Amino acid sequence: MPYNIEIYKTEDGKTEIEVNLENDTVWLSLNQISELFERDKSIISRHIKNVFSEEELVLNSTVAKNATVAQNESGHIVERKIDIYSLDAILSVGYGVKSPRATQFRIWASNLIKQYLIRGYALNEKRLKEMASWSIK
């Protein structure tokens, strides 16, 4: 899966996370979500499990596999497939995790979504006006 990589940096500058963008969403691994929200991986895993067990989200559309390489105990490089989670899953977890970082990320994501919606509306409004003027002539 080819990714477009963006860097999300927290306001205090303590954390920078590579944010993978593909298919109009953000993708993060469990480790990245844990770092992002400053919570232990076990807490993030529990929240992820709850999101799917409560059927808030559909597993197949919000979780993907990503190949990564790591060095094993004997020093060999091995490829592993890890789960990565879409923005929908990240935000759902963020609403369950009570931390200043989770709140900060939700605000960042909400503002980003608003910007895209406003830009999309402006483009569509302009296009609709152009189409209306074509049909009048």
N, C-alpha and C positions, 0 to 999 in steps of 0.2 A: 504494500500500500504506500504510494508516494505521499509525502506530507509537505505541507507548507508550514514552516516553523516560525512562530512568533515568540517573543519573550514577554512574559507577564512578570512585572516587578512590583513587589509590595510597596506601599507608600513609605514605609520606614527604610526601604532599601535593603533589608536583611535577607530577603529571599527573592531569587530569580528562578523562574520555572519556564522551561521551553514548552510552549503550548503548541500542540500539533493541530493544524487546521485541515480538515478534509470533509468533503460532502456537506459543506455549510454548517459544520459544528466543530467544537473543540474536543480534543481527545487527551486524556491524562491517565497515567497508570496509578495503581494503588499507592505506590511510593510518592508520586507527585502530589496526589490528593492529600496524603498524610502530611507532607511538607507544607503544602499550601495552607491547610487549615490548622497547622501546628497541633496535631493530635496523633496519638499512637496508631499504627496500622491496624491493630486489633479493633480499635474504636471505629475507624473508617470502614473496615470489613463488616462489622456488625451493622452499621448504617446501610451499607450497600445491600447486604442480605435482606434487611427489612424492606428496603425500597422494592425489591423484587418479590419477596414473600407476601407483601401487602398488595401486590399487583399495581403499584403506583406507576411503574414503567414496565415495558416489555423487554425482556432480556436480549433477544436477538437484534433488536434495533438500537440498543444503547450500549452494547458491549461488543468489542471486536478483539481480534488477536493481533498482536504485533510481534514480529521477530526481533529479538535482541541478542547480543552476544555478551558472554561473561566468561570469566576464568574460573574453572572448577578447582577443587582442593589440590589436584595433582598438577595444576598449572596449565592445563589444556584449555584452549578456547572452545567453548561450546555455544551453540545457538539454542535459545529458549524462546518459547512463545509465551507472552504475558498478556493478560487481559488489560485492555484500555477502555476507558469509560467516556461516553459522550457528555456534552455540556448538560443535557437533561439530567443524567445521573449525578454529575458533579454538583449541580444546583440542588437536586433533591437531598443529597448528602449534606450539602452546606446548610440547608434549612434545619436539618436534624442536629448538626454539630453546633454547639453553642461556643463560639470563639470569636474574638475580634477579627481574626483573619477571614473566617467564613463570612462574616458580615461585610467586610471590605470587598471580598471577591464577588459576592452577590450584587453589591452596588456597582462594581466595575462592569459585570456582565449585563446588568439591567440597563446601564447607560449605553453600552455598546449596542444592545438590541434596540433601544430607543432611537439611536442614531441611524441604524440601518432602516428601521421602519419609517422614520421621517424622510430619509433620502429616497427610499422606495416610493413613498407617497408622492413626493415632489416630482420624481421622474414619471410616475404613472399619471399624475395630474396634468403635467405638460403634454404627455403623449395623448391623453384623452382630448385635450383642447385642440391639439393638432389634427387628430382624427375627426373631430367635430367640424373643424374648418374645412377639411377635405370633402366632407359629405355635403356641405352647404353649396359648394361651387358647382 
